[in-house]
Amino acid sequence: MPRTAFIRRRTEGTLALQDAALYESLRRLERRGWIQSEWRITENNRKSHYYEPTERGRGELARGEVAWRQYVTAVQRDGAAEGGEPMTELATA
C-alpha cells in the first residue's frame, strides 16, 4: 500500500497527500538533518525505506509544537475578543 494511502486512512481523510509531495518533503527533511533513513527488508521480503527523526529533528519538532500552541492561543484570544467562542478544538489537535 502506498504511504499516502496509509496516511489518508490513518487520519480518516484529514491528510490527503500526493506521493510526489510526500517524498519531496521527506527528502527536504533529510537534507536539513531532521530525519534519517535507511533501507530495510520488510516482513514480505520487500525492500522499503524507513525514516526516523534525528536528535536535531526532535528539537525542531519541539520548537514547532511550541510555535503552534502559541498560534492557537493567539487565535483563541482573538476569537474571544471579537465576542466569538474560543476554538478549543484547535488547542487539542
N, C-alpha and C positions, 0 to 999 in steps of 0.2 A: 504494500500500500504506500503510495507517495506520502511524504511527510506532510504536505499541505492538507491532504485529506484527513490524516490523523489529527492535525491541529484543529481543523474545522470541526471534526466530530467531537474532540475533547472539549472544545469551547462552545459546543452547541450552536455553531454557526456564527458566533460573535467575531471570530477572526477568520476571514476568508482570504487567504494569501495565494498568490501565484507562485509556482515553483521557482521561476527565474528570480523573483523578488526575494524569496526566502534565501536562496543560495547566494545571491549577491550580498544580502545582509550578513549572512554567516561569514563570507569571505572578508567583508569590511571589518567585522568584529575581530576576526582572526588577525588581520593586518594591524589593527590597533593594539593587539596583545591582550584583548579582553576575554577571548576564548582560545582553546587549543583543540586540535582534532587529531584523530588517528583512525586508520583503517582497522577494522576487526572482522572476524568471521562470525556471522550470526548463527543462531540455532538451526536455521535452514541451510547452513553451509553456503551462505552468500556473503560476499564482501560488502561491508557497509561502513560509512563514515560516521564516527561518533564524536560528539562535541561536548566540552565541559568548560565551565568558566575558570579562568586563571585567578590568582590572588588579586591581580590588578583589576580584572573584570568584576570580581566580587565587590571591590571598593567602589568601582564606578556604579554598580547596581545599587549599593547602599546610598551613594550620593544622589542617584536618580530617584530613589524612593523618597528621600528627604525632600527633594525639589517637588516631586509630585504631591506629597502631602501638603506642602506649603501652598501650592497652586490650588488644591482642593479647598483648603482653609480660606484662601482669599476669595474664591468663587462663592463659597458658602456665606462668608461675611458680606459680600456684595449683594447676594440674593436677599439676605435678611435685612440689609439696609434699604433695599428697594421695596420692602414690605412683602417680599416673597417668602416662600418656605425654604429653609436650608436644604441643600441637596445632600442629605446624609448617605444616599446610595453611593455617591462617588467616594466618600471617605472610607468605605469598607471595601471598595473594589481592589 
